[in-house]
């Protein structure tokens, strides 16, 4: 019997940065294109899941050089310009549709190749015939075990290395067409014409755009046939960034609908102008009542107080229909989902699977699961919301949701199970085979759990070169916090005051100049973290200017002035609201008086220290000269907000500790403080 997972409802609003992995669709296309390129390509933000590992293993078995670093989410592929080293090989594709289709077309480029391919039982039932028929037209032979023409797995593929003029029926899956488009440039004179139309056209567009990114432009003529005007090997990319998975992001967009209207979930890298058509789910969510804010490639889902019903066509982004289908059970009116006929031939019959499990929860659907079993041409699903029916069905205990080895079924119902149905935190949904999410999102349930936190304020104090910045930025990156460097605030002000003619030794000139300054905030990416930077008249100062000799010499004196500290105090405290409004799980603020003055009631307060010799060496390693002992004395003896170890703070000497050790120690304190209270 498969392991199960009981979903614990959220009793506090979901908050924080969603840990969305790289896109499977982009990662697997990029692996093929890199292998067809001439030279090495390095991917960042790559997905490591069951499907991508299958494709990586296949490339290795075919003789390609592929190196991976899962901790850094990088993959390096050395392409051979269309040459496939191994021409006799057995490959098992599991239930990975992209790997199965992309590899089959890829292998057709091998002259006189012979490849035995097979997949899991579920993969044997998935559409392959359109692709195999097209390759047969081009001169390949795909044979079943008895020697007859194959229509699906298992089969043996005999290849010629040439494509020619192909015609493909991709009505069952756009991947059949995408597979051929990627290999098209490697054979001069080749073309691919369509029989009829295909589903999920945004994925075909993704393929064409990625081919162009790797140096080969594909065009679709008036007759509907695709060709490459300048055929040849693809161009290796020194650095290629994989976008976060838009389909995976849909679960976190939906999460505020079930965890409370004060939720705020931040999704990094979610860009409507990117490669993925599934970003269209954000428009559907908005039409159904979600309050979303998009800025600079980041999407914040900060409320979804009521799910509105409607009639939605999911044909172009069908992988996300299950996300809406589950939360539709909580809607204010029926939800009709159309354009999903092709999903009946994916990892499982998704329309039937969804109808079956919703009925298990007491929800009425049309057509019913019985009708869907009897007629596999039915292509829409209407869901009639009923919270009372959900409560009746779950009154005796959690209901087991069958996932049919389908990762999207598991994740969609995981989101629904996060709803506090009874208002007392009682679990009411159990997920069968939660490990099936390994296909695209191995750590989904961990990422879901990470958003079950209270908003956390972390103060990090310490003297010069005590490691405040490196520690705070790393904490922000790991725990989804907004990083705030108050030292940079004082440096920004110091530079502005010096430019205005004020003197560090003339308090009156400083006070006068302060009255003319207009300060604001801008969230920026800095050294792996999201940081809030102080702006002056809407302008962000350059980092190098803030570390100039003049600023270094004056900053401690100016920072010690009561007028300066009073000027910045409320601004610094406002960073907590800024972090909350932008969907962060909390804020980590570094400085010299954070735990004692700015955030004296912070949930986690840290005081970092190290001996003077170690700190001097750290500054030297940064290419800076800093009188750390002198600055400590000035900071600790000033009359206003002197640098002290706040009462009750966690004192941490990092003279002989690595950054990883320090971050891990503080991380344990954060985890305890973040537990729902």
MOKAJO-V828849 format. One record per residue. N is the residue number from 0. RES is the residue in one small letter. OMEGA is omega in degrees with one decimal (* if undefined). NEAR is the number of other ideal C-beta (glycine too) atoms within 8 Angstrom. Layout:
{{N & RES & OMEGA & NEAR} {N & RES & OMEGA & NEAR}}
//
This chain:
{{0 & x & -177.9 & 1} {1 & x & 173.9 & 5} {2 & x & 179.1 & 6} {3 & x & 178.6 & 10} {4 & x & 175.4 & 9} {5 & x & -179.6 & 9} {6 & x & 179.3 & 13} {7 & x & -178.8 & 8} {8 & x & 174.0 & 13} {9 & x & 173.4 & 13} {10 & x & 172.8 & 6} {11 & x & 179.8 & 11} {12 & x & 175.9 & 11} {13 & x & -180.0 & 16} {14 & x & 173.4 & 15} {15 & x & 180.0 & 14} {16 & x & -179.9 & 12} {17 & x & -177.6 & 12} {18 & x & -175.8 & 9} {19 & x & -179.5 & 13} {20 & x & 175.5 & 13} {21 & x & -177.8 & 13} {22 & x & 174.8 & 14} {23 & x & -177.8 & 14} {24 & x & -179.2 & 11} {25 & x & -178.6 & 14} {26 & x & -177.3 & 15} {27 & x & 174.3 & 15} {28 & x & -178.7 & 15} {29 & x & 178.5 & 14} {30 & x & 179.0 & 14} {31 & x & -177.9 & 13} {32 & x & 178.7 & 14} {33 & x & 178.5 & 16} {34 & x & 179.2 & 12} {35 & x & 178.7 & 16} {36 & x & 179.7 & 16} {37 & x & 179.8 & 9} {38 & x & -174.3 & 7} {39 & x & 173.7 & 9} {40 & x & 177.8 & 15} {41 & x & 176.9 & 11} {42 & x & 170.0 & 15} {43 & x & 179.7 & 11} {44 & x & -175.9 & 10} {45 & x & 176.4 & 14} {46 & x & 171.1 & 13} {47 & x & -178.0 & 10} {48 & x & -178.5 & 13} {49 & x & -176.7 & 11} {50 & x & -178.1 & 15} {51 & x & 178.1 & 14} {52 & x & 177.4 & 9} {53 & x & -179.1 & 13} {54 & x & 177.0 & 16} {55 & x & 179.4 & 12} {56 & x & 179.4 & 8} {57 & x & 179.0 & 12} {58 & x & 177.4 & 12} {59 & x & -179.2 & 9} {60 & x & 178.7 & 9} {61 & x & 174.6 & 10} {62 & x & 179.6 & 7} {63 & x & 176.1 & 12} {64 & x & -179.9 & 5} {65 & x & 177.3 & 11} {66 & x & -175.5 & 6} {67 & x & 172.3 & 10} {68 & x & -175.1 & 8} {69 & x & -179.5 & 6} {70 & x & -179.7 & 4} {71 & x & -178.8 & 6} {72 & x & 179.7 & 11} {73 & x & 174.7 & 10} {74 & x & 176.5 & 13} {75 & x & -179.8 & 11} {76 & x & 175.5 & 14} {77 & x & -179.0 & 9} {78 & x & -177.1 & 16} {79 & x & 173.2 & 10} {80 & x & 178.6 & 8} {81 & x & 178.6 & 8} {82 & x & 177.2 & 5} {83 & x & -172.2 & 13} {84 & x & -175.2 & 8} {85 & x & -176.7 & 8} {86 & x & 175.3 & 10} {87 & x & -172.5 & 6} {88 & x & 171.0 & 9} {89 & x & -177.2 & 7} {90 & x & 175.7 & 11} {91 & x & -173.4 & 8} {92 & x & -179.6 & 15} {93 & x & 175.2 & 11} {94 & x & -177.5 & 12} {95 & x & -176.8 & 15} {96 & x & -179.5 & 13} {97 & x & 179.8 & 13} {98 & x & -177.6 & 14} {99 & x & -175.9 & 15} {100 & x & -177.7 & 15} {101 & x & -179.3 & 16} {102 & x & -177.8 & 14} {103 & x & 178.2 & 15} {104 & x & 179.1 & 13} {105 & x & -177.4 & 14} {106 & x & -179.5 & 12} {107 & x & -179.4 & 15} {108 & x & -178.2 & 13} {109 & x & 175.5 & 11} {110 & x & 176.5 & 7} {111 & x & 178.3 & 8} {112 & x & 176.3 & 13} {113 & x & -173.3 & 10} {114 & x & 176.7 & 13} {115 & x & -176.9 & 11} {116 & x & 176.7 & 16} {117 & x & 178.8 & 10} {118 & x & 176.7 & 15} {119 & x & 179.4 & 7} {120 & x & 179.9 & 5} {121 & x & 179.9 & 11} {122 & x & 179.6 & 14} {123 & x & -179.2 & 11} {124 & x & -176.1 & 7} {125 & x & -173.1 & 15} {126 & x & 173.3 & 9} {127 & x & -169.8 & 13} {128 & x & -178.2 & 10} {129 & x & -179.7 & 15} {130 & x & -178.6 & 14} {131 & x & 177.4 & 15} {132 & x & -179.8 & 10} {133 & x & -179.6 & 15} {134 & x & 176.4 & 14} {135 & x & 176.7 & 11} {136 & x & -179.9 & 9} {137 & x & 176.3 & 14} {138 & x & 176.8 & 8} {139 & x & 173.5 & 11} {140 & x & 175.9 & 7} {141 & x & -171.9 & 12} {142 & x & 173.7 & 10} {143 & x & -176.3 & 10} {144 & x & -178.5 & 4} {145 & x & 178.2 & 4} {146 & x & 178.2 & 5} {147 & x & 177.8 & 6} {148 & x & -176.9 & 9} {149 & x & 175.2 & 12} {150 & x & 179.9 & 7} {151 & x & -178.9 & 11} {152 & x & -7.6 & 12} {153 & x & 176.5 & 11} {154 & x & 173.2 & 12} {155 & x & -176.5 & 11} {156 & x & 174.7 & 16} {157 & x & -170.4 & 10} {158 & x & -178.9 & 14} {159 & x & -177.4 & 10} {160 & x & 180.0 & 10} {161 & x & -180.0 & 8} {162 & x & -178.6 & 13} {163 & x & -178.8 & 10} {164 & x & -174.9 & 8} {165 & x & 174.6 & 14} {166 & x & -173.5 & 10} {167 & x & 171.4 & 15} {168 & x & -177.4 & 12} {169 & x & -179.3 & 14} {170 & x & -177.6 & 10} {171 & x & -178.3 & 11} {172 & x & 177.2 & 15} {173 & x & -179.5 & 12} {174 & x & 178.7 & 12} {175 & x & 177.4 & 18} {176 & x & -179.3 & 14} {177 & x & -179.8 & 15} {178 & x & -179.3 & 14} {179 & x & -179.5 & 15} {180 & x & -177.3 & 14} {181 & x & -179.1 & 15} {182 & x & -176.1 & 14} {183 & x & -176.0 & 16} {184 & x & -175.3 & 13} {185 & x & 178.4 & 12} {186 & x & 179.1 & 13} {187 & x & 177.8 & 4} {188 & x & -179.3 & 7} {189 & x & 175.4 & 16} {190 & x & 178.9 & 10} {191 & x & 176.7 & 15} {192 & x & -178.6 & 12} {193 & x & 165.8 & 12} {194 & x & -178.5 & 9} {195 & x & -177.6 & 6} {196 & x & 176.9 & 5} {197 & x & 175.7 & 13} {198 & x & 175.0 & 13} {199 & x & 179.9 & 14} {200 & x & 177.4 & 10} {201 & x & 178.6 & 12} {202 & x & 174.2 & 12} {203 & x & 177.2 & 13} {204 & x & 176.6 & 9} {205 & x & -179.4 & 15} {206 & x & -178.9 & 13} {207 & x & 179.8 & 10} {208 & x & 178.7 & 9} {209 & x & 175.3 & 13} {210 & x & 178.6 & 16} {211 & x & 177.9 & 10} {212 & x & 178.0 & 8} {213 & x & 168.3 & 13} {214 & x & 179.9 & 7} {215 & x & -178.6 & 13} {216 & x & 175.6 & 8} {217 & x & 178.6 & 13} {218 & x & 177.2 & 8} {219 & x & -176.3 & 6} {220 & x & 179.5 & 8} {221 & x & -180.0 & 3} {222 & x & 178.6 & 5} {223 & x & -179.7 & 7} {224 & x & 178.1 & 10} {225 & x & 176.0 & 12} {226 & x & 177.5 & 11} {227 & x & -177.5 & 13} {228 & x & -178.9 & 6} {229 & x & -176.1 & 7} {230 & x & 179.6 & 12} {231 & x & 179.0 & 6} {232 & x & 174.8 & 11} {233 & x & 178.3 & 14} {234 & x & 177.8 & 9} {235 & x & -179.4 & 11} {236 & x & -179.8 & 11} {237 & x & 179.8 & 6} {238 & x & -179.5 & 6} {239 & x & -177.1 & 11} {240 & x & 177.4 & 7} {241 & x & 178.5 & 14} {242 & x & 171.6 & 14} {243 & x & -173.7 & 15} {244 & x & -177.2 & 16} {245 & x & 178.3 & 15} {246 & x & 177.1 & 13} {247 & x & 179.5 & 14} {248 & x & -177.4 & 17} {249 & x & -179.7 & 13} {250 & x & -178.5 & 14} {251 & x & 171.7 & 14} {252 & x & -177.8 & 17} {253 & x & -172.1 & 17} {254 & x & 178.3 & 16} {255 & x & 179.1 & 18} {256 & x & -177.0 & 11} {257 & x & -175.7 & 12} {258 & x & 176.1 & 13} {259 & x & -172.0 & 9} {260 & x & 179.4 & 8} {261 & x & 178.5 & 6} {262 & x & 177.1 & 15} {263 & x & -176.1 & 17} {264 & x & -176.6 & 18} {265 & x & -179.0 & 14} {266 & x & -177.8 & 16} {267 & x & 173.8 & 11} {268 & x & -179.0 & 10} {269 & x & -174.4 & 15} {270 & x & -179.4 & 8} {271 & x & 178.6 & 7} {272 & x & -177.8 & 3} {273 & x & -175.1 & 8} {274 & x & -166.6 & 8} {275 & x & 177.9 & 14} {276 & x & -177.6 & 13} {277 & x & 172.5 & 13} {278 & x & 177.1 & 12} {279 & x & 178.3 & 10} {280 & x & 179.9 & 16} {281 & x & 177.8 & 14} {282 & x & 177.3 & 7} {283 & x & 179.9 & 12} {284 & x & 179.3 & 16} {285 & x & 178.9 & 10} {286 & x & -179.7 & 9} {287 & x & 171.8 & 15} {288 & x & -178.5 & 12} {289 & x & 175.0 & 14} {290 & x & -175.7 & 10} {291 & x & 176.9 & 12} {292 & x & -178.5 & 7} {293 & x & 176.0 & 9} {294 & x & 172.2 & 5} {295 & x & 176.8 & 3} {296 & x & 178.2 & 7} {297 & x & 178.5 & 11} {298 & x & 176.3 & 12} {299 & x & 174.4 & 13} {300 & x & -171.2 & 19} {301 & x & 170.6 & 12} {302 & x & 172.1 & 11} {303 & x & -168.5 & 15} {304 & x & 178.9 & 6} {305 & x & 178.7 & 7} {306 & x & -179.6 & 14} {307 & x & 177.3 & 10} {308 & x & 179.3 & 11} {309 & x & -179.6 & 9} {310 & x & -170.5 & 6} {311 & x & 176.4 & 12} {312 & x & -177.5 & 7} {313 & x & -172.9 & 14} {314 & x & -173.7 & 10} {315 & x & -178.4 & 11} {316 & x & -168.4 & 12} {317 & x & 179.9 & 13} {318 & x & -177.0 & 9} {319 & x & -175.7 & 13} {320 & x & -179.0 & 12} {321 & x & 179.0 & 12} {322 & x & -179.9 & 16} {323 & x & -176.0 & 17} {324 & x & -177.9 & 14} {325 & x & -178.9 & 14} {326 & x & 174.6 & 14} {327 & x & 177.4 & 13} {328 & x & -178.9 & 14} {329 & x & -172.9 & 11} {330 & x & 179.5 & 15} {331 & x & 177.4 & 7} {332 & x & -176.1 & 8} {333 & x & 178.0 & 9} {334 & x & 176.3 & 17} {335 & x & -178.9 & 11} {336 & x & -176.0 & 15} {337 & x & 173.7 & 11} {338 & x & -173.7 & 11} {339 & x & -178.2 & 16} {340 & x & -176.5 & 10} {341 & x & 179.5 & 12} {342 & x & 177.4 & 12} {343 & x & 179.5 & 12} {344 & x & 177.8 & 10} {345 & x & -177.9 & 10} {346 & x & 171.7 & 13} {347 & x & 171.5 & 11} {348 & x & -170.6 & 10} {349 & x & 178.7 & 16} {350 & x & 178.1 & 14} {351 & x & -179.3 & 12} {352 & x & -179.6 & 13} {353 & x & 179.9 & 14} {354 & x & -178.1 & 14} {355 & x & -176.5 & 10} {356 & x & 175.7 & 12} {357 & x & 176.4 & 13} {358 & x & 176.4 & 12} {359 & x & 178.7 & 10} {360 & x & 178.7 & 13} {361 & x & -176.8 & 9} {362 & x & 176.3 & 13} {363 & x & 176.6 & 7} {364 & x & 175.7 & 14} {365 & x & -4.1 & 7} {366 & x & 179.7 & 9} {367 & x & 177.6 & 9} {368 & x & 179.2 & 10} {369 & x & 179.6 & 6} {370 & x & 179.7 & 9} {371 & x & 178.0 & 14} {372 & x & -176.5 & 6} {373 & x & -175.5 & 5} {374 & x & -176.6 & 7} {375 & x & 176.3 & 6} {376 & x & 179.9 & 5} {377 & x & -166.9 & 10} {378 & x & 176.8 & 9} {379 & x & -179.4 & 9} {380 & x & 175.5 & 13} {381 & x & -176.1 & 10} {382 & x & -178.5 & 15} {383 & x & -174.4 & 9} {384 & x & -178.9 & 15} {385 & x & -178.9 & 10} {386 & x & 179.4 & 9} {387 & x & 178.2 & 6} {388 & x & 176.7 & 11} {389 & x & -178.9 & 14} {390 & x & 178.7 & 10} {391 & x & -177.3 & 8} {392 & x & -175.7 & 10} {393 & x & -174.5 & 14} {394 & x & -177.9 & 5} {395 & x & -179.8 & 3} {396 & x & -176.9 & 4} {397 & x & 179.7 & 10} {398 & x & -179.7 & 11} {399 & x & 177.0 & 7} {400 & x & 177.0 & 14} {401 & x & -175.2 & 10} {402 & x & 174.9 & 14} {403 & x & -178.1 & 8} {404 & x & -177.4 & 9} {405 & x & -177.6 & 13} {406 & x & -176.4 & 14} {407 & x & 172.7 & 12} {408 & x & -178.4 & 18} {409 & x & -176.3 & 17} {410 & x & -179.8 & 14} {411 & x & 180.0 & 13} {412 & x & 172.8 & 15} {413 & x & 176.6 & 17} {414 & x & -179.9 & 15} {415 & x & -179.9 & 13} {416 & x & 177.7 & 14} {417 & x & 177.9 & 14} {418 & x & -179.7 & 10} {419 & x & -171.5 & 10} {420 & x & -176.1 & 11} {421 & x & 178.0 & 9} {422 & x & -178.8 & 4} {423 & x & 177.8 & 5} {424 & x & -179.9 & 8} {425 & x & 176.1 & 7} {426 & x & -180.0 & 11} {427 & x & 177.1 & 11} {428 & x & 172.9 & 15} {429 & x & -178.5 & 13} {430 & x & 174.2 & 15} {431 & x & 174.9 & 11} {432 & x & 180.0 & 11} {433 & x & -179.1 & 13} {434 & x & 179.5 & 6} {435 & x & 176.4 & 12} {436 & x & 178.8 & 13} {437 & x & 179.5 & 10} {438 & x & -178.5 & 13} {439 & x & -171.8 & 14} {440 & x & -173.1 & 14} {441 & x & -174.4 & 9} {442 & x & -175.6 & 8} {443 & x & -174.7 & 14} {444 & x & 173.4 & 10} {445 & x & 178.4 & 8} {446 & x & 177.0 & 12} {447 & x & -178.7 & 13} {448 & x & -177.9 & 7} {449 & x & 179.7 & 11} {450 & x & 179.0 & 14} {451 & x & -175.8 & 10} {452 & x & 165.9 & 14} {453 & x & 175.4 & 11} {454 & x & -172.7 & 9} {455 & x & 172.8 & 15} {456 & x & -179.3 & 13} {457 & x & 175.5 & 18} {458 & x & 178.5 & 18} {459 & x & 179.4 & 15} {460 & x & 177.0 & 19} {461 & x & -178.9 & 11} {462 & x & 179.6 & 12} {463 & x & 176.5 & 9} {464 & x & 177.5 & 12} {465 & x & 178.1 & 11} {466 & x & -176.7 & 13} {467 & x & -173.8 & 13} {468 & x & -178.6 & 9} {469 & x & 179.3 & 8} {470 & x & -176.5 & 17} {471 & x & 179.3 & 16} {472 & x & 180.0 & 14} {473 & x & 176.7 & 12} {474 & x & 179.4 & 17} {475 & x & -177.7 & 15} {476 & x & -174.9 & 8} {477 & x & -170.9 & 8} {478 & x & 176.7 & 13} {479 & x & -178.1 & 12} {480 & x & 170.8 & 14} {481 & x & -179.3 & 16} {482 & x & 178.0 & 16} {483 & x & 179.3 & 13} {484 & x & -178.0 & 11} {485 & x & 174.7 & 14} {486 & x & 177.2 & 11} {487 & x & 176.2 & 10} {488 & x & -178.6 & 12} {489 & x & 177.7 & 13} {490 & x & 178.0 & 12} {491 & x & 178.7 & 12} {492 & x & -179.6 & 15} {493 & x & 179.2 & 14} {494 & x & -179.4 & 14} {495 & x & -179.3 & 12} {496 & x & 178.1 & 12} {497 & x & 177.4 & 11} {498 & x & 179.4 & 6} {499 & x & 177.7 & 8} {500 & x & 178.4 & 7} {501 & x & -179.6 & 11} {502 & x & 178.6 & 7} {503 & x & -179.6 & 9} {504 & x & -178.8 & 4} {505 & x & -175.6 & 8} {506 & x & -178.6 & 7} {507 & x & -180.0 & 6} {508 & x & 178.3 & 10} {509 & x & -178.6 & 16} {510 & x & 179.4 & 10} {511 & x & -178.7 & 9} {512 & x & 179.9 & 13} {513 & x & -177.3 & 12} {514 & x & -177.9 & 6} {515 & x & -176.6 & 6} {516 & x & 174.1 & 10} {517 & x & -175.9 & 6} {518 & x & 178.2 & 7} {519 & x & -177.7 & 7} {520 & x & 173.2 & 10} {521 & x & 178.4 & 8} {522 & x & -176.5 & 10} {523 & x & 173.2 & 9} {524 & x & -178.4 & 6} {525 & x & 175.9 & 10} {526 & x & 174.2 & 4} {527 & x & -178.9 & 7} {528 & x & 171.2 & 12} {529 & x & -174.2 & 12} {530 & x & 172.8 & 14} {531 & x & -179.5 & 13} {532 & x & 179.0 & 11} {533 & x & 176.0 & 12} {534 & x & 176.6 & 11} {535 & x & -175.2 & 11} {536 & x & 177.6 & 6} {537 & x & -177.3 & 6} {538 & x & 179.5 & 6} {539 & x & 180.0 & 7} {540 & x & 176.7 & 10} {541 & x & -178.0 & 6} {542 & x & -178.4 & 6} {543 & x & 179.6 & 6} {544 & x & -179.3 & 9} {545 & x & -179.7 & 12} {546 & x & -179.0 & 9} {547 & x & 179.8 & 9} {548 & x & -178.7 & 5} {549 & x & 179.6 & 8} {550 & x & 178.7 & 14} {551 & x & -176.7 & 10} {552 & x & -172.9 & 6} {553 & x & -168.5 & 11} {554 & x & -178.3 & 11} {555 & x & 179.6 & 9} {556 & x & -178.9 & 10} {557 & x & 179.5 & 14} {558 & x & -179.1 & 11} {559 & x & -177.4 & 12} {560 & x & -179.5 & 12} {561 & x & -177.9 & 7} {562 & x & -179.8 & 10} {563 & x & -178.0 & 14} {564 & x & 177.2 & 13} {565 & x & -179.9 & 7} {566 & x & -175.0 & 9} {567 & x & -171.3 & 12} {568 & x & -177.8 & 10} {569 & x & 176.5 & 6} {570 & x & -179.0 & 11} {571 & x & 177.2 & 14} {572 & x & 179.8 & 9} {573 & x & 179.7 & 9} {574 & x & 176.7 & 14} {575 & x & 178.4 & 10} {576 & x & 178.0 & 7} {577 & x & 179.6 & 13} {578 & x & -180.0 & 15} {579 & x & -178.2 & 10} {580 & x & -177.0 & 8} {581 & x & 169.9 & 11} {582 & x & 176.1 & 12} {583 & x & 179.2 & 16} {584 & x & -179.8 & 14} {585 & x & -179.1 & 18} {586 & x & 171.3 & 15} {587 & x & -174.5 & 15} {588 & x & -177.9 & 17} {589 & x & 178.8 & 16} {590 & x & -178.1 & 14} {591 & x & 178.3 & 11} {592 & x & -173.8 & 13} {593 & x & -178.2 & 17} {594 & x & -178.2 & 14} {595 & x & -174.6 & 9} {596 & x & -172.2 & 7} {597 & x & 179.8 & 13} {598 & x & -176.4 & 12} {599 & x & 179.4 & 8} {600 & x & 177.9 & 4} {601 & x & -178.0 & 12} {602 & x & 177.9 & 9} {603 & x & 179.7 & 13} {604 & x & -174.4 & 14} {605 & x & 171.1 & 16} {606 & x & -179.3 & 13} {607 & x & 176.3 & 14} {608 & x & 176.0 & 12} {609 & x & -177.4 & 12} {610 & x & -173.1 & 6} {611 & x & -178.9 & 8} {612 & x & -180.0 & 6} {613 & x & -178.3 & 10} {614 & x & 177.0 & 14} {615 & x & 178.2 & 11} {616 & x & 178.1 & 8} {617 & x & 178.1 & 11} {618 & x & 179.7 & 13} {619 & x & 178.8 & 9} {620 & x & 177.6 & 6} {621 & x & -178.7 & 6} {622 & x & -178.4 & 4} {623 & x & 173.2 & 8} {624 & x & -175.4 & 5} {625 & x & 177.6 & 10} {626 & x & -170.7 & 6} {627 & x & -179.1 & 13} {628 & x & 179.5 & 7} {629 & x & 179.7 & 7} {630 & x & 177.1 & 12} {631 & x & -178.0 & 12} {632 & x & -180.0 & 8} {633 & x & -178.6 & 11} {634 & x & -175.3 & 14} {635 & x & -175.6 & 9} {636 & x & 178.9 & 6} {637 & x & -176.4 & 9} {638 & x & -177.9 & 5} {639 & x & 176.0 & 8} {640 & x & 179.0 & 8} {641 & x & 177.3 & 10} {642 & x & 177.2 & 9} {643 & x & 170.4 & 7} {644 & x & -176.3 & 8} {645 & x & 178.5 & 12} {646 & x & 179.3 & 4} {647 & x & 179.4 & 4} {648 & x & 177.0 & 12} {649 & x & -177.6 & 9} {650 & x & -172.9 & 7} {651 & x & 177.4 & 12} {652 & x & -176.4 & 8} {653 & x & 179.8 & 13} {654 & x & -175.3 & 8} {655 & x & 179.2 & 4} {656 & x & 176.5 & 8} {657 & x & 177.2 & 5} {658 & x & -179.3 & 9} {659 & x & 180.0 & 6} {660 & x & -179.8 & 9} {661 & x & -178.7 & 14} {662 & x & 179.1 & 12} {663 & x & -179.7 & 8} {664 & x & 179.2 & 9} {665 & x & 179.8 & 15} {666 & x & 177.8 & 11} {667 & x & 177.6 & 8} {668 & x & 179.6 & 11} {669 & x & -178.9 & 14} {670 & x & 179.2 & 8} {671 & x & -177.6 & 7} {672 & x & -176.4 & 10} {673 & x & 180.0 & 12} {674 & x & 179.0 & 8} {675 & x & -178.5 & 7} {676 & x & * & 3}}
//
